[in-house]
Amino acid sequence: MALKMHPSLAIHVGDWLKTEIVDPTGLSITSLAEHFGVSRQALSALLNANANLSADMAIRFEKAFGIKADTLLCMQTAYELAQTRAHEDDIKVKRLAVHR
């Protein structure tokens, strides 16, 4: 039996990036967006947990701050899975019987 993470323990990677990486630098979202070559709206949506982290944006954070894109994407996936697990009973799929 697999262990399940309670949804309240999963943090959106954007929240984490904002709190632990961006805010301590004192950079504004606007200046960081310019540095990344992305729109302020796209970066703001991510950092305010209104958008998911893309592989492209993960690499931008990796290049700018040294945190591995793989780690960031794993955090994003863990968050999404925890959110979905909280409502997994709503997903009505029966086990498929496959004969080999």
C-alpha positions as CSV (number, residue, x, y, z in Angstrom):
1,M,0.0,0.0,0.0
2,A,1.4,3.4,-1.0
3,L,1.6,6.2,1.4
4,K,-0.5,9.2,0.5
5,M,0.4,12.7,1.3
6,H,-2.3,14.8,2.8
7,P,-3.2,17.7,0.4
8,S,-2.6,20.2,3.2
9,L,1.1,19.2,3.2
10,A,1.7,19.9,-0.5
11,I,2.7,23.4,-1.3
12,H,2.4,24.9,-4.8
13,V,5.9,25.4,-6.2
14,G,5.0,29.0,-7.0
15,D,4.4,29.8,-3.4
16,W,7.6,28.1,-2.4
17,L,9.6,30.0,-5.1
18,K,8.1,33.3,-4.0
19,T,8.8,32.8,-0.3
20,E,12.1,31.0,-0.4
21,I,13.8,32.3,-3.6
22,V,12.3,35.5,-5.0
23,D,11.3,37.5,-1.9
24,P,14.7,37.1,-0.2
25,T,16.4,38.6,-3.2
26,G,14.3,41.8,-3.0
27,L,13.6,41.6,-6.7
28,S,10.3,42.8,-8.0
29,I,8.2,40.5,-10.1
30,T,8.5,43.0,-13.0
31,S,12.3,43.1,-12.9
32,L,12.6,39.3,-12.6
33,A,10.1,38.8,-15.5
34,E,12.3,41.1,-17.6
35,H,15.4,39.2,-16.6
36,F,13.7,35.9,-17.5
37,G,12.3,37.3,-20.8
38,V,8.7,36.4,-19.8
39,S,5.6,38.5,-19.2
40,R,5.0,40.0,-15.7
41,Q,1.6,38.4,-15.8
42,A,3.0,34.9,-16.4
43,L,5.5,35.1,-13.6
44,S,3.0,36.7,-11.2
45,A,0.4,34.0,-11.9
46,L,3.0,31.3,-11.1
47,L,4.3,33.0,-7.9
48,N,0.7,33.6,-6.7
49,A,-0.1,29.9,-7.3
50,N,-2.6,30.7,-10.1
51,A,-0.6,28.9,-12.8
52,N,1.4,25.7,-12.9
53,L,5.2,25.6,-13.4
54,S,6.2,24.8,-17.0
55,A,9.4,23.1,-17.9
56,D,10.5,26.3,-19.6
57,M,10.0,28.4,-16.5
58,A,11.7,25.7,-14.3
59,I,14.8,26.0,-16.5
60,R,14.7,29.8,-16.2
61,F,14.7,29.5,-12.4
62,E,17.5,26.9,-12.6
63,K,19.7,29.2,-14.7
64,A,19.0,32.3,-12.6
65,F,19.1,30.8,-9.1
66,G,20.8,27.4,-9.4
67,I,17.9,25.3,-8.1
68,K,17.4,22.2,-10.3
69,A,14.5,22.3,-12.8
70,D,13.9,18.6,-12.0
71,T,13.4,19.4,-8.3
72,L,10.9,22.2,-9.1
73,L,8.9,20.1,-11.5
74,C,8.8,17.2,-8.9
75,M,7.4,19.7,-6.4
76,Q,4.8,20.8,-9.0
77,T,3.8,17.2,-9.7
78,A,3.5,16.3,-6.0
79,Y,1.3,19.3,-5.5
80,E,-1.0,18.5,-8.4
81,L,-1.2,14.8,-7.3
82,A,-2.1,15.7,-3.7
83,Q,-4.8,18.1,-4.9
84,T,-6.2,15.4,-7.2
85,R,-6.0,12.7,-4.5
86,A,-8.2,14.8,-2.3
87,H,-11.0,14.2,-4.8
88,E,-10.0,10.8,-6.2
89,D,-13.3,9.3,-5.1
90,D,-15.0,11.5,-7.7
91,I,-13.0,9.7,-10.4
92,K,-15.1,6.7,-11.4
93,V,-12.9,4.1,-13.1
94,K,-13.0,0.4,-12.4
95,R,-10.0,-1.9,-12.5
96,L,-9.4,-3.2,-16.0
97,A,-9.1,-7.0,-16.2
98,V,-6.4,-7.8,-18.7
99,H,-5.7,-11.4,-19.7
100,R,-2.2,-12.2,-20.7
